[in-house]
């Protein structure tokens, strides 16, 4: 199943956190939390709609096709957009931080000249593991 999400720099693992001004602990920024919740809801709806249940030791593969907007300066790295997506997808499956399931996340391709930017996640359950190359 494919899930499309908007490109937001705040969702990058490099930009998604800030520090709590009282405790100094890292916390997820509001924009990143909202993005994460939208993806979790999309995946949860898909899971319910298709009656999908994970069995222990099953593998969930997450593949990212990143279309970043054309900008000057340093180009975004696709790998930085996998961690929050993986957390959202794990939350949707209700597995949280348990180690019963394997999550494999990989960048399939990256483009740096999309007009607006888009992140496309493909989620595969217990699929044949294949090697892909980032373009």
N, C-alpha and C positions, 0 to 999 in steps of 0.2 A: 504494500500500500504506500502511496506517495502522499506527503503532507507538505504543503507550500507555506512558507512563513516569510514575512518581510525581513529585509536586511536592516538591522539596527546595530550600530557600533556598540551600543550598551550591552548587547547580548554576548559579545565576545568575552571569552573567559578572562581576557586581559583588561576588560573595562566593566565587567558586570558587578563588581563589588565595590563597596565603600566601607569606611570604618564608622562604627557606632561612636558618636561623640562622647558618650558617657562611659562606655566600657572599653573602647578601642578595638573591639572584636570586629572582624569582617562580617558584613551583612550584604545581602543581595540588594542591588539598587531597585527602586520601584519599577522602572521600565523593564528591566530584565525579569523581575518576578511576574509582571503582567504578561510578557512574551511567553515565559515558561508555562504559565497557567493556560494560555490559549492553546499551545501545542499539546499539553497534557489533556485538555478537554477534547481536542480533535481526535487524539489517539484513543482516549477512553470511549468516545462515541463509536469509533470504528471497531474496537474490541467488543463492545456490547452488541452492535449491529450484526457482527459476524459470529458471535458466540465463541470467541477465542479464549482459550484457557491455556496458560503455560503449565507444562509439567516440569518437575524438577530436572535439572540438567539439560533442558532445552536451550538452544542458542537463539538470541535475538541479534540480527545484524542490522546496523544502521548505516546507510550510505548517504553521503551528502553531496549534492551538486550545488555549488555556490556561484551565484551570479552577483558579483559586486559592482556597485556603481563606479563609473569612471571618475577618478579623483587624482589630484596631484599628491605627492608625498609617498609615504610608505604604503604598500598594498596590503590589504587584509589577508590573513592566513586562514584558510578553510578549517584547519584543525582546531582553531580557537572557538569555533561555533559548534563543536560536537559535544562538549561536556554538559552544558545546560540542556541540550536536546536529549542526551542520554538520560540525565536525571529526570526530565519530564516524562519520557517514555517509560522508564522504570516505575515512576509514580503511577502512571496510568494503568500499568499492569498490576500495581499493588505489591510490587516486590521490594520497594524501598532499597535498603542497603544490604538485604540478605544476600548471601553468596550462593544461593541455589541455582541461579541462572547465569549464563554467560552472555555478556553484551560485547559485541565486536563493533567498533565504530571506525569508519574509514571515509576519506574524502575521495569521491569518484572523479570529479572535475571541478575546475575553478576558472571563471571568466572574470575579467576586471573591467569590462566596458558595457555592462547592462545599464539602460537608462535610469532605472530606479533601484535595482538590486532585489534579489530574491534568493531565499534559501530553500532548497527542495530536499526533503528527507524521505528516503525509501526505507521502510521497515519490513524486514523479512523474518519470519518465525521458522526456526529449525531448518533454514535453507541450506543448500549445499554451500560450503564456504569456498569462495573463489577469490583469487588475488585480482585486484584492480589497480590500475595506475592512475595517479592524479595527472590530469592534463594541464 
